[in-house]
Amino acid sequence: MKKTQTKNWLIGYRHPSIGLYIPKVNRKRQIGLFSLMLADLILPLTFGVGFIITKLITKFNPLFLYK
């Protein structure tokens, strides 16, 4: 069976439940961005390029990690 990505909460005794959709994170992309930022901290003379690239990706494509 496929696990649903929606969590339901019951508001009250006779009220309907509210569902909240929680998307799954693409771990490969998340590890790629994290390793880029980590390499930016470790390697000399990068001048924050990893953080700038990560900021631009999340600015122009905010759902990058969820595709």
C-alpha positions as a Markdown table, in Angstrom:
| # | Residue | x | y | z |
|---|---|---|---|---|
| 1 | Met | 0.0 | 0.0 | 0.0 |
| 2 | Lys | 1.1 | 3.5 | -0.8 |
| 3 | Lys | 1.6 | 5.8 | 2.2 |
| 4 | Thr | -0.3 | 9.1 | 1.9 |
| 5 | Gln | 1.5 | 12.3 | 2.4 |
| 6 | Thr | -1.5 | 14.0 | 4.1 |
| 7 | Lys | -1.8 | 14.3 | 7.9 |
| 8 | Asn | -5.3 | 14.8 | 9.2 |
| 9 | Trp | -6.3 | 16.4 | 12.5 |
| 10 | Leu | -9.7 | 16.3 | 14.1 |
| 11 | Ile | -10.8 | 19.8 | 15.2 |
| 12 | Gly | -13.7 | 18.9 | 17.6 |
| 13 | Tyr | -16.3 | 16.4 | 18.4 |
| 14 | Arg | -18.7 | 17.1 | 15.4 |
| 15 | His | -16.4 | 19.1 | 13.2 |
| 16 | Pro | -14.6 | 17.8 | 10.1 |
| 17 | Ser | -11.0 | 17.0 | 10.1 |
| 18 | Ile | -8.4 | 19.2 | 8.5 |
| 19 | Gly | -5.8 | 17.7 | 6.2 |
| 20 | Leu | -2.3 | 19.1 | 5.7 |
| 21 | Tyr | -0.3 | 18.0 | 2.7 |
| 22 | Ile | 3.4 | 17.4 | 3.5 |
| 23 | Pro | 5.5 | 16.9 | 0.3 |
| 24 | Lys | 8.4 | 14.5 | 0.3 |
| 25 | Val | 11.9 | 16.1 | 0.0 |
| 26 | Asn | 14.2 | 14.9 | -2.7 |
| 27 | Arg | 17.2 | 13.8 | -0.6 |
| 28 | Lys | 19.6 | 13.7 | -3.5 |
| 29 | Arg | 19.1 | 17.4 | -4.3 |
| 30 | Gln | 19.2 | 18.3 | -0.6 |
| 31 | Ile | 22.5 | 16.5 | -0.1 |
| 32 | Gly | 23.8 | 18.2 | -3.3 |
| 33 | Leu | 23.0 | 21.7 | -2.0 |
| 34 | Phe | 24.3 | 20.9 | 1.5 |
| 35 | Ser | 27.6 | 19.6 | 0.1 |
| 36 | Leu | 27.9 | 22.7 | -2.0 |
| 37 | Met | 27.5 | 24.9 | 1.0 |
| 38 | Leu | 29.9 | 22.7 | 3.1 |
| 39 | Ala | 32.5 | 22.8 | 0.4 |
| 40 | Asp | 32.1 | 26.6 | 0.3 |
| 41 | Leu | 33.1 | 26.7 | 4.0 |
| 42 | Ile | 36.0 | 24.3 | 3.7 |
| 43 | Leu | 37.7 | 25.3 | 0.4 |
| 44 | Pro | 39.6 | 28.6 | 0.4 |
| 45 | Leu | 38.9 | 31.4 | -2.1 |
| 46 | Thr | 35.3 | 30.5 | -2.9 |
| 47 | Phe | 33.9 | 33.7 | -1.4 |
| 48 | Gly | 30.5 | 32.4 | -0.6 |
| 49 | Val | 29.7 | 31.1 | -4.1 |
| 50 | Gly | 27.9 | 28.0 | -2.6 |
| 51 | Phe | 25.6 | 30.1 | -0.5 |
| 52 | Ile | 24.9 | 32.5 | -3.4 |
| 53 | Ile | 24.0 | 29.6 | -5.8 |
| 54 | Thr | 21.8 | 28.0 | -3.1 |
| 55 | Lys | 20.0 | 31.3 | -2.5 |
| 56 | Leu | 19.4 | 31.8 | -6.3 |
| 57 | Ile | 18.1 | 28.3 | -6.7 |
| 58 | Thr | 15.6 | 28.7 | -3.8 |
| 59 | Lys | 14.6 | 32.2 | -5.0 |
| 60 | Phe | 13.8 | 31.4 | -8.6 |
| 61 | Asn | 12.7 | 27.8 | -8.1 |
| 62 | Pro | 11.3 | 27.5 | -4.5 |
| 63 | Leu | 10.1 | 23.9 | -5.1 |
| 64 | Phe | 13.5 | 22.7 | -6.2 |
| 65 | Leu | 13.8 | 20.2 | -3.3 |
| 66 | Tyr | 10.3 | 18.8 | -3.7 |
| 67 | Lys | 10.5 | 17.8 | -7.4 |
